[in-house]
Amino acid sequence: MLQSKSNLLSLGFVVFLASFPVFLIQFFYSSLYFDSQIAPFLVFHNVAESFSIVISASIFGVGWFTYAQSKDKQALFLGTTFLAIALMDMMHMLAYSGMPDLFTENSPNKSTQFWIAVRFFAAISLLASSFLPNESDLLTSKMKFLILPLLVSISIFVLIIFFPDLVPTTFSPDTGLTPFKRIAEIVIICFLVLSSVAYWLRIEKYGWDSTKYFLFAFVFCIFSEVVFAVYTSVFDIYNVIGHIYKVIAFCLIYKGVFISSINRPYERLLYTNELLKDEVSERERARKNLAKSLSEKEALIREIYHRSNNTLQVISSLISLQSEIYPENQEIQTLAYKIQDRIQAISLVHRLLFSEQDLSSISLKRYVSDLTHYALQRNGTHSCKIETKIEIEDRKILIDLAIPIGLIISELLSNSVKHAFPNKASGTISISIAERQEGRLSLSYSDDGVGIPENLALENSNTLGMQLIYGIAEIQLSGKISLQKGPKFHCEIDFPMDMYGKRV
């Protein structure tokens, strides 16, 4: 309510400013009224009209060239109509008395006819613009808005220049303004009043700041038409006041279009930038919190791996201590020995995970190398000198694959060290793991020892080691295992590498 009163006061103040010169002339008519000569008035008239033409062209430029960004249909419509207004104002200026003849003889009637035509077109266009939206989601062809105004300006030019008898007389050298001219000005004023009412109703939707300049412009347009309805000479003071009002009105319309097409999009852009800054700040805070949480979780997972490794070492030590109670029982010693090897294969995975950046996978080459080194070092008292050849692609594998592979290699290494080279001074163990076909790995293990007897059915063996190898290879890894019997042991296991997904 207070805002509405403030708007009315602002509009009332503009009405007062526009009406004050008119009332001043009426009160001091004898002192202020003058009827100029053609030459000095013509200079003023051309300057005023040229200025209004430049402003009209500027309105066109702003509305036309900013449409792709602003999507302001009202500004585009006003821009194209003011292009036609600029053309018709130029015709009015060139047809004025004292200017070189524009195709036909110039006269006050001819220039006034152009004036009435352009003022009618401007008043109707301003009223129509009040029903157009400031912005739209969809862009339309700009040429659609341009065709009608250009056709109107061309038609007015052809009609007044080449068919003047079809156009009503607006000025007579003997009587001055004709009744048609006065009635036409009243009709134009009515259209401008309706435009003012329509734009006032737009305030609720589009706000006072983007509407006020049009309302102020209509006030000056109305008073401009009032003084043009009462002048008696085309060179008198009313003509001067009318042209000044017209220039002021055009400047205000330009300001309104400029704000709608340029200022408002930039304001929206600045507002969007502020929102983006807030969003970036919020995301940065969230990122830092997430990084902190992730760091804490990484530390926790590393601690779990570390504790798991320690726990496995404690279990291995307990088994070793327990086996020492029966130093003469070779079966218990061998069993404890093998269990410790298996625990070490699992423990090594956790140690590597603890030292790696990646908490879910380890280097396969490093793992097998370390595991082989441990197995040979553990059996360092063996009389045979064993050489290892490891050919493994340097790839990362998940913990879910690493532990089964480690257990299989640990069992094979234990068997080779203990049984493959009973009477040999040296031996060779070869281990290779490579991708044979897409999505599958092949583990190949061989030694040049005594091998396996032909009559031994390994798949039905009751030893825990062979049961582990077959069970892990076929069940846990879903692979296929093939063993070569006879001299020089060879084992090959083919299994898929995408059985498990990354979880950490």
VEXKOL-785269 format. One line per 3 residues: number of its first residue (from 0); for each residue x, y, z negated of C-alpha. Coordinates in pm, 1 decimal. Each point is the difference from the previous one (the first is absolute). Last residue first. Layout:
<recs>
NUM = X Y Z ~ ... .
</recs>
This chain:
<recs>
503 = 3713.7 -4944.7 89.7 ~ -248.0 -242.7 156.9 ~ 146.1 -86.1 341.8 .
500 = -201.5 -272.9 167.8 ~ 67.6 -371.8 4.4 ~ -19.3 -268.3 269.1 .
497 = 174.4 215.8 255.6 ~ 327.2 -191.4 27.7 ~ -139.7 -324.7 144.4 .
494 = 206.5 -318.4 -50.8 ~ 253.5 -221.4 181.3 ~ 225.1 -213.7 -218.9 .
491 = 313.4 -170.3 132.7 ~ 219.9 -248.8 -183.5 ~ 328.9 -148.0 121.7 .
488 = 225.4 -252.0 -178.7 ~ 315.8 -102.5 182.8 ~ -3.7 -377.0 30.3 .
485 = -339.6 -174.0 23.1 ~ -335.5 153.0 -46.3 ~ -113.0 333.4 138.4 .
482 = -279.4 167.9 -198.5 ~ -298.9 192.2 142.8 ~ -226.6 229.7 -199.3 .
479 = -308.4 185.4 126.7 ~ -126.6 300.8 -189.5 ~ -299.9 106.8 -207.1 .
476 = 248.2 180.1 -229.9 ~ -158.4 -119.5 -327.4 ~ -127.8 -332.5 128.6 .
473 = 239.3 -128.3 265.5 ~ 332.5 158.1 -97.3 ~ -62.4 26.6 -376.4 .
470 = -129.6 -355.9 -34.8 ~ 257.3 -154.6 229.1 ~ 296.8 169.9 -170.6 .
467 = -143.1 -45.9 -350.7 ~ -71.0 -368.6 59.1 ~ 353.5 -36.2 130.6 .
464 = 145.1 150.7 -318.0 ~ -240.8 -179.1 -236.6 ~ 112.8 -344.4 121.6 .
461 = -280.7 -242.9 80.4 ~ 77.0 -5.0 369.8 ~ -297.5 -56.5 229.3 .
458 = 95.3 272.0 249.5 ~ 364.3 -109.8 -29.2 ~ -57.1 -349.6 133.3 .
455 = 356.7 -142.3 -14.3 ~ 70.6 -266.5 266.2 ~ 215.9 224.7 216.3 .
452 = 230.3 90.6 -287.9 ~ 40.9 372.1 -57.0 ~ 306.5 205.4 88.3 .
449 = 362.5 -78.1 -85.4 ~ 98.6 365.7 12.5 ~ 15.7 247.5 283.3 .
446 = -265.2 226.0 -147.9 ~ -323.4 148.8 135.0 ~ -275.7 249.4 -82.3 .
443 = -229.2 176.0 251.7 ~ -281.6 225.4 -118.1 ~ -223.0 110.5 289.8 .
440 = -221.5 303.9 -30.6 ~ -333.8 67.7 167.6 ~ -192.0 319.6 93.2 .
437 = 115.8 15.1 361.2 ~ 218.2 -295.0 86.0 ~ 329.1 -132.0 -127.2 .
434 = 67.2 264.5 -263.1 ~ 322.8 -98.1 -168.4 ~ 133.3 -167.4 -314.1 .
431 = 334.6 -175.2 10.6 ~ 190.7 -205.3 -256.4 ~ 308.4 -205.0 78.1 .
428 = 188.5 -207.4 -258.6 ~ 352.4 -114.4 79.0 ~ 214.3 -255.8 -176.2 .
425 = 344.7 -54.6 -143.7 ~ 208.2 -265.7 -173.2 ~ -246.7 -273.9 78.1 .
422 = -86.5 -312.5 -196.7 ~ -334.6 88.2 -158.3 ~ -91.5 288.6 233.3 .
419 = -377.6 3.4 49.1 ~ -118.4 -112.6 -345.0 ~ 52.7 263.4 -270.4 .
416 = 77.1 314.4 200.5 ~ -247.4 -90.8 273.3 ~ -283.0 -86.6 -240.4 .
413 = 47.0 320.0 -201.0 ~ 11.6 207.1 318.8 ~ -322.1 -158.3 126.6 .
410 = -177.2 59.0 -332.8 ~ 116.1 364.2 -16.6 ~ -95.0 55.2 364.5 .
407 = -355.8 -124.2 -68.6 ~ -33.6 204.9 -319.7 ~ 130.4 312.0 171.6 .
404 = -244.0 -36.4 289.9 ~ -289.1 -40.5 -245.6 ~ 116.4 306.9 -201.1 .
401 = 61.4 225.5 302.4 ~ -335.2 -59.0 166.1 ~ -225.7 146.5 -273.7 .
398 = 274.2 250.2 -88.3 ~ -48.9 154.4 341.8 ~ 265.9 -12.7 267.9 .
395 = 232.4 271.1 129.6 ~ 221.9 -70.1 298.7 ~ 372.8 -28.3 65.8 .
392 = -14.4 -293.7 237.2 ~ 158.8 -307.4 -156.0 ~ 298.7 -202.3 110.9 .
389 = 177.1 -143.4 -305.1 ~ 297.0 -229.6 40.1 ~ 118.5 -152.9 -326.7 .
386 = 330.3 -173.2 -73.0 ~ 26.2 -271.2 -264.0 ~ 322.2 -117.3 -156.8 .
383 = -68.3 -344.4 -145.7 ~ 119.3 -83.6 -351.2 ~ -306.7 151.3 -170.4 .
380 = 93.3 218.6 -298.4 ~ -138.2 310.4 179.6 ~ -355.9 -140.6 -8.5 .
377 = -144.2 310.4 -161.8 ~ 209.4 213.5 235.2 ~ -140.9 -187.8 298.1 .
374 = -358.9 49.9 -114.9 ~ 54.8 364.0 -97.5 ~ 161.4 84.7 336.4 .
371 = -289.1 -167.3 180.9 ~ -255.9 202.1 -198.0 ~ 190.1 323.6 57.9 .
368 = 21.8 -65.1 374.6 ~ -365.2 -109.0 19.5 ~ -114.3 317.2 -176.9 .
365 = 230.0 231.9 192.6 ~ -123.3 -132.5 334.1 ~ -365.6 9.8 -103.5 .
362 = 18.5 361.4 -115.5 ~ -277.6 48.8 -253.9 ~ -369.5 84.2 2.4 .
359 = -268.2 130.8 -238.5 ~ 172.3 273.0 -201.7 ~ 178.2 167.4 290.8 .
356 = 277.5 217.3 -140.2 ~ 194.7 -314.7 -91.5 ~ 186.4 -70.0 -328.8 .
353 = -296.2 -142.6 -193.6 ~ -113.3 -195.7 303.5 ~ 345.4 -157.4 23.2 .
350 = -7.0 -103.9 -364.2 ~ -353.0 -136.5 36.7 ~ 98.9 -211.1 299.8 .
347 = 308.2 -130.1 -184.2 ~ -221.3 -122.6 -284.9 ~ -197.2 -226.1 232.4 .
344 = 307.4 -174.6 143.8 ~ 154.6 0.0 -349.5 ~ -301.0 -183.2 -142.3 .
341 = 42.4 -265.9 266.1 ~ 367.6 -39.2 -78.5 ~ -78.7 -15.1 -372.7 .
338 = -253.7 -275.7 64.4 ~ 264.1 -191.1 194.2 ~ 256.1 12.4 -282.4 .
335 = -258.1 -87.1 -263.2 ~ -95.5 -310.9 199.4 ~ 364.0 -94.5 52.2 .
332 = 76.2 38.9 -371.0 ~ -310.9 -196.6 -95.9 ~ 97.0 -282.7 238.8 .
329 = 358.4 -1.1 -125.4 ~ -96.5 -67.6 -363.4 ~ 331.8 20.9 -186.4 .
326 = -30.5 371.7 -82.3 ~ -352.8 -35.4 -136.8 ~ -41.3 306.3 -227.0 .
323 = 173.6 199.7 271.7 ~ -314.8 -38.1 211.6 ~ -197.8 220.3 -237.8 .
320 = 256.7 276.0 12.2 ~ 2.7 -5.5 381.4 ~ -378.7 0.1 11.5 .
317 = -7.9 292.7 -243.3 ~ 256.0 184.9 212.7 ~ -205.0 -49.1 313.9 .
314 = -312.8 119.2 -182.6 ~ 189.1 308.2 -122.5 ~ 125.0 63.6 355.0 .
311 = -357.5 -26.8 129.4 ~ -116.8 247.9 -264.8 ~ 280.3 239.1 88.4 .
308 = -94.5 -17.0 368.8 ~ -364.3 55.3 -86.2 ~ 99.2 291.1 -226.3 .
305 = 192.8 164.6 282.1 ~ -278.6 -61.9 251.6 ~ -255.4 142.6 -246.1 .
302 = 226.5 298.3 -67.4 ~ 27.1 59.5 371.8 ~ -380.6 -10.8 18.2 .
299 = -31.2 251.2 -285.8 ~ 257.4 234.4 152.6 ~ -181.4 -20.1 330.4 .
296 = -329.6 67.6 -178.4 ~ 146.4 306.3 -173.7 ~ 139.3 126.1 330.0 .
293 = -335.8 -56.8 165.7 ~ -175.8 194.3 -276.1 ~ 246.4 285.1 35.6 .
290 = -31.7 -7.5 378.0 ~ -379.3 -4.7 -33.7 ~ 6.1 292.9 -241.6 .
287 = 235.3 187.3 232.7 ~ -218.5 -80.4 299.5 ~ -315.1 106.7 -186.3 .
284 = 163.6 330.5 -90.9 ~ 108.8 44.3 361.0 ~ -349.4 -91.9 118.1 .
281 = -149.1 263.6 -229.7 ~ 248.2 259.4 120.6 ~ -70.0 -92.7 362.0 .
278 = -375.1 23.1 -62.2 ~ 35.8 337.1 -171.8 ~ 212.7 124.1 288.5 .
275 = -252.4 -143.8 244.0 ~ -280.7 186.3 -174.6 ~ 201.7 320.5 18.5 .
272 = 69.3 -64.7 366.8 ~ -370.9 -57.0 60.1 ~ -76.1 337.9 -158.6 .
269 = 266.7 161.2 217.2 ~ -147.4 -167.5 307.3 ~ -352.0 104.0 -98.7 .
266 = 124.2 356.7 -39.8 ~ 171.4 -27.5 337.4 ~ -323.4 -124.5 157.7 .
263 = -189.5 289.8 -169.3 ~ 242.0 272.1 110.0 ~ 10.8 -97.1 366.9 .
260 = -342.6 -65.5 153.2 ~ -243.8 130.9 -263.1 ~ 223.0 281.0 -125.6 .
257 = 81.7 109.4 354.2 ~ -367.3 -18.3 103.3 ~ -102.6 223.0 -292.1 .
254 = 284.4 246.3 62.5 ~ -87.0 17.4 369.1 ~ -362.2 68.3 -96.4 .
251 = 120.7 281.9 -227.1 ~ 213.7 149.3 276.0 ~ -294.2 -20.7 241.8 .
248 = -221.8 187.6 -247.0 ~ 261.8 272.8 -49.9 ~ 35.3 44.9 378.5 .
245 = -379.3 21.8 39.6 ~ -32.1 250.9 -282.9 ~ 261.2 220.4 169.6 .
242 = -188.8 -31.1 330.1 ~ -327.6 104.2 -162.8 ~ 160.4 293.9 -184.7 .
239 = 140.7 139.2 326.4 ~ -325.8 -53.3 185.7 ~ -183.4 173.8 -282.1 .
236 = 244.3 292.0 30.3 ~ -98.9 74.2 362.4 ~ 145.1 -118.0 335.0 .
233 = -274.7 -236.6 120.5 ~ -251.8 271.9 -76.7 ~ -331.9 -12.0 -185.5 .
230 = 94.2 -248.6 -268.1 ~ -277.7 -169.5 -196.8 ~ 15.8 -371.1 88.8 .
227 = 380.1 -5.6 10.5 ~ -0.9 125.8 -359.5 ~ -218.9 -290.6 -109.1 .
224 = 197.3 -254.1 204.7 ~ 319.9 94.2 -183.9 ~ -186.2 -8.3 -328.6 .
221 = -103.9 -359.4 71.1 ~ 349.8 -100.8 115.2 ~ 150.5 156.9 -314.4 .
218 = -231.6 -204.5 -222.0 ~ 51.6 -310.7 214.5 ~ 376.7 25.7 -55.3 .
215 = -46.4 8.9 -377.7 ~ -207.8 -317.6 23.0 ~ 262.7 -165.7 220.9 .
212 = 276.7 95.8 -241.5 ~ -199.6 -134.3 -295.3 ~ -39.6 -353.2 132.8 .
209 = 335.6 -171.5 -64.0 ~ 47.6 153.1 -346.7 ~ -365.2 -36.9 -99.0 .
206 = -12.7 -377.3 19.1 ~ -63.3 -253.3 275.5 ~ -316.0 -175.7 -119.5 .
203 = -165.6 256.6 -228.7 ~ 132.8 288.6 209.8 ~ -162.9 -133.8 316.7 .
200 = -334.3 156.3 -98.2 ~ 159.9 343.4 19.9 ~ 115.8 -89.8 350.4 .
197 = -358.1 -64.0 110.4 ~ -124.0 324.3 -160.2 ~ 276.3 201.7 167.0 .
194 = -69.0 -167.9 334.9 ~ -368.9 91.0 -35.0 ~ 103.1 361.8 -61.9 .
191 = 226.0 -15.6 307.4 ~ -283.9 -134.2 214.1 ~ -225.7 279.0 -124.9 .
188 = 268.6 258.9 79.4 ~ 20.3 -137.1 355.7 ~ -378.5 35.6 31.3 .
185 = 23.0 359.7 -122.7 ~ 280.7 71.9 247.7 ~ -209.8 -146.0 282.6 .
182 = -294.9 218.0 -101.9 ~ 221.0 310.0 20.4 ~ 146.0 -100.1 337.0 .
179 = -340.0 -91.5 142.4 ~ -143.3 334.2 -118.1 ~ 267.7 176.4 206.8 .
176 = 295.6 179.6 -154.8 ~ 70.8 346.6 142.8 ~ -297.4 185.9 148.2 .
173 = 157.8 173.2 301.5 ~ 318.9 -199.0 59.4 ~ -199.2 -320.5 -55.1 .
170 = 139.2 -291.6 -194.7 ~ -108.2 -365.9 -40.1 ~ -164.3 -75.8 335.0 .
167 = -127.5 -357.6 22.5 ~ 215.0 -248.6 199.9 ~ -134.0 -141.8 327.5 .
164 = 75.9 325.6 183.1 ~ 366.8 -35.6 -95.3 ~ 45.9 -310.9 219.0 .
161 = 366.2 7.8 105.5 ~ 179.0 148.9 -299.5 ~ -256.3 -62.2 -277.8 .
158 = -98.0 -353.7 110.9 ~ 345.3 -118.0 106.3 ~ 161.9 113.1 -326.5 .
155 = -278.5 -140.2 -217.5 ~ 19.5 -335.9 182.8 ~ 377.6 -19.3 -43.6 .
152 = -28.8 73.8 -373.5 ~ -279.2 -258.2 -46.1 ~ 183.8 -268.4 196.9 .
149 = 312.5 58.5 -208.4 ~ -197.5 -28.4 -324.1 ~ -170.6 -323.5 123.8 .
146 = 316.2 -183.7 112.6 ~ 221.3 59.5 -303.5 ~ -171.0 -208.0 -268.7 .
143 = -13.3 -309.9 218.1 ~ 364.6 59.5 94.1 ~ 104.2 -57.3 -361.6 .
140 = -90.9 -368.0 25.5 ~ -113.1 -133.0 -336.2 ~ 207.3 -95.0 -303.3 .
137 = -160.5 -223.2 -261.4 ~ 5.7 39.8 -378.7 ~ -151.4 346.2 17.5 .
134 = 83.0 340.9 -141.3 ~ -161.1 337.0 -54.3 ~ -335.7 -139.3 105.4 .
131 = -212.0 187.1 256.8 ~ -332.7 159.5 -93.7 ~ 143.6 346.5 -72.4 .
128 = 169.7 -1.7 340.6 ~ -340.6 29.9 172.7 ~ -67.0 335.4 -170.9 .
125 = 345.3 127.6 97.0 ~ -55.5 -114.8 358.4 ~ -339.5 176.4 21.2 .
122 = 150.3 326.4 -129.7 ~ 305.1 -23.3 230.4 ~ -206.8 -74.0 313.3 .
119 = -237.3 287.8 -73.3 ~ 297.5 230.9 -67.9 ~ 168.0 -109.0 325.1 .
116 = -311.1 69.0 205.7 ~ -78.9 331.0 -173.1 ~ 355.5 127.2 55.0 .
113 = 11.2 -113.9 366.0 ~ -323.0 190.6 59.5 ~ 148.5 297.9 -184.6 .
110 = 302.2 1.6 234.3 ~ -229.8 5.9 305.9 ~ -238.9 258.5 -145.6 .
107 = 286.1 235.8 -96.4 ~ 124.7 -21.5 360.2 ~ 267.0 -170.3 208.2 .
104 = -51.0 -26.5 374.8 ~ 27.6 -357.1 129.9 ~ 299.9 -234.7 11.4 .
101 = 109.2 124.3 -344.5 ~ 44.3 368.6 77.2 ~ 306.8 159.3 -156.2 .
98 = -74.2 105.9 -359.7 ~ -161.8 339.5 -75.0 ~ -336.4 -150.6 -81.3 .
95 = 37.8 -346.9 -145.5 ~ -9.2 -306.1 228.3 ~ 355.5 -107.2 -90.9 .
92 = -81.4 7.2 -372.4 ~ -326.5 -193.5 40.0 ~ 170.4 -257.6 222.7 .
89 = 274.1 -36.7 -264.2 ~ -269.1 -43.8 -263.4 ~ -145.4 -274.7 223.0 .
86 = 332.4 -185.6 15.3 ~ 64.4 37.3 -374.5 ~ -354.2 -119.3 -78.1 .
83 = 57.5 -306.6 221.2 ~ 314.6 -78.8 -198.0 ~ -199.1 79.0 -313.7 .
80 = -240.9 -279.3 91.3 ~ 287.0 -248.8 35.3 ~ 152.8 94.2 -336.3 .
77 = -334.3 8.3 -181.8 ~ -73.9 -355.8 117.2 ~ 348.7 -118.5 -96.2 .
74 = -30.0 164.0 -343.0 ~ -339.7 -164.4 -55.2 ~ 129.3 -335.3 118.4 .
71 = 282.6 -0.7 -254.1 ~ 200.6 -318.7 64.5 ~ 283.2 187.6 -178.5 .
68 = 294.9 -181.8 157.2 ~ -118.3 -55.3 359.7 ~ -205.0 321.6 -19.4 .
65 = 299.3 223.5 -71.6 ~ 61.1 104.6 361.2 ~ -357.2 92.9 90.4 .
62 = -124.4 173.4 -316.2 ~ 319.9 201.4 -51.9 ~ 41.8 89.2 365.8 .
59 = -367.1 96.6 45.6 ~ 8.2 222.6 -307.3 ~ 318.1 155.7 138.7 .
56 = -175.9 68.9 332.0 ~ -280.1 173.2 -190.9 ~ 257.7 203.0 -196.0 .
53 = 174.5 104.0 322.6 ~ -335.2 98.9 153.6 ~ -89.1 200.1 -314.1 .
50 = 329.0 189.3 25.3 ~ -50.6 64.3 370.8 ~ -351.3 127.5 -72.3 .
47 = 123.3 241.1 -266.9 ~ 295.7 122.2 210.7 ~ -216.7 34.4 311.5 .
44 = -266.3 193.3 -190.1 ~ 250.6 230.9 -167.2 ~ 165.3 83.0 332.9 .
41 = -339.4 40.6 166.6 ~ -109.7 234.5 -276.0 ~ 289.9 235.2 76.8 .
38 = -72.6 2.8 375.9 ~ -379.9 -4.3 0.4 ~ -60.0 300.3 -218.9 .
35 = -128.2 -52.3 -347.9 ~ -347.4 59.1 -140.8 ~ 27.8 97.2 -363.5 .
32 = -196.9 -46.4 -320.6 ~ 180.1 80.8 -324.1 ~ -110.9 351.4 -94.0 .
29 = -355.9 3.2 132.2 ~ -60.7 -356.0 -112.5 ~ 120.6 46.2 -353.5 .
26 = -266.8 -216.3 -167.2 ~ -37.7 -232.5 297.3 ~ 377.2 -25.8 56.1 .
23 = 52.7 -90.2 -364.8 ~ -282.0 -254.1 17.4 ~ 176.3 -176.0 287.8 .
20 = 344.1 26.1 -164.4 ~ -137.3 -153.5 -325.9 ~ -190.5 -287.6 156.7 .
17 = 299.6 -226.6 59.3 ~ 157.3 62.5 -341.1 ~ -336.1 -43.6 -175.2 .
14 = -68.5 -325.5 183.2 ~ 348.9 -119.2 -101.4 ~ -79.4 80.8 -364.8 .
11 = -328.5 -187.7 24.5 ~ 177.9 -310.3 131.0 ~ 240.4 7.8 -291.2 .
8 = -285.1 54.7 -245.9 ~ -194.8 -287.0 153.9 ~ 299.2 -231.8 -33.0 .
5 = 46.8 99.1 -364.8 ~ -368.3 -67.8 -67.3 ~ 34.9 -345.2 158.9 .
2 = 308.1 -73.0 -212.1 ~ -185.9 96.2 -315.6 ~ -280.3 -243.0 92.1 .
</recs>
